[in-house]
Amino acid sequence: MRFASLPLLACLFSTALSAQDKFDLDRNWVPNGDFEAVEGKKLKRAGGIIYATGWDSPTKKNADLFSESATVESSVSTPKNFAGEQTALSGANYAGIRMWSYQNKEARSYLQTKLVKQLKKDSLYCVRYYTTLGDLSKYATGELGAYLSKQKIEKDDESSLTYEVKVPNLRTKIYDDMFSWQGVCGVYQADGFEQFLILGNFAANEKTPNAKTKRPRGETRPQVFSAYYYIDNVEVYPIKNRGECTCEQLDKAESEYIFSQKGAMNPSWKPADKVDNEVFYFKRFQRSFDTSMETRLAEMVESMKADATIHVKLVGHMDATEMERTRVRPDLLMLAKERAEAVKDALLDAGIDAARITVDAKAGDVPVDNSGTDLGMSKNRRVEVELVK
């Protein structure tokens, strides 16, 4: 069964909640958009979206609900669960859906809810939700979208929904970030009387862009052959003009910008001097060691192997935006130290003795560049190397 095309303009943006965008139940037409209200028995297994007040699935493949109150043994607890490990964007709960699977071997799942009001013809609405890729997903995908319907969708099988959801060019962007909550958002002009919101992938499997991912460092559980995404803080609210549905529009290059220091080390420097001048840089919200830093790492490893007396302290830092986001993103509070730990892990993998390495963190209170520009802040997302005597 196919419903008429509904024009939804959606876009991916790489940011956490700003003050004006903070999840606001007073304006939100999505009931229980943060999945915090739960009814029925204690959550014990996958497919539990029906226990989140106001939510269900439009197909026989139920979406999942993850909760801090669920036991670890249940596999649907937070932060660690069968799909990976993630802290909720707000509160203690979030949902999860499969957006794509290899050769369509695993059924997709979708989230559905009834809005508190019907949409008015030709009125504008801001639609958005936040998502992050599950750590155990072997694939990442694009085509993350939303569909608004006048009728509740109830299919009696697990087949994918292929409604025509109109999105801009960014729909082809593959979202592969396993660490940061990012948003799918857009302005919707109503046909009139829509009252049901469905989230998921509505494109044909062969038309869905996808790419393989790397399992995060430290994760030992096997990956699954699908793209599985956590979902939190779903919103639909009326606006008077399109500019009110603000999204920080960042293209892939900008959102993944990492500072690259030019020039080589002075060849006359001793190994200790070279190590003392090493700095490793990170993308915004990135915890893992970036592959662009591998040459720099190799140089440091060479110097430390050349002089066994060298001991170092790795000091992690954040930029101002990351610091500001910790107000609503508690998972970022340890970001600076996690970056230092990531560099340490890379050194250990390269054969450097752990006894020669300590870690520390200064958060975002010691910037090297106060310009506030993208370039300036990229210099502040770093791990500095200090010699320990």
Secondary structure, DSSP 8 states (H G I E B T S, - for coil): -----B-B--EEE-----TTTS--TTT--STTTTS--B-SS---SS-GGGGBTTEE-SSSS--EEEETTS-GGGS-BSSEETTEE---SSSSEEEEEEEEEGGG-S----EEEE-SS---TT-EEEEEEEEEE-TTBSEEE---EEEEESS----SS-------B---GGGG--B--SSS-EEEEEEEE--S---EEEEE--S-GGGS-EEE----TT--S--BSEEEEEEEEEEEEEESSGGGS------HHHHT------S---TTS-HHHHHHT-EEE--TT--S--GGGHHHHHHHHHHHHH-TT-EEEEEE---HHHHHHTTT-GGGTTHHHHHHHHHHHHHHHTT--GGGEEEEE-TTSS-S--S-SHHHHHHHSEEEEEEE-
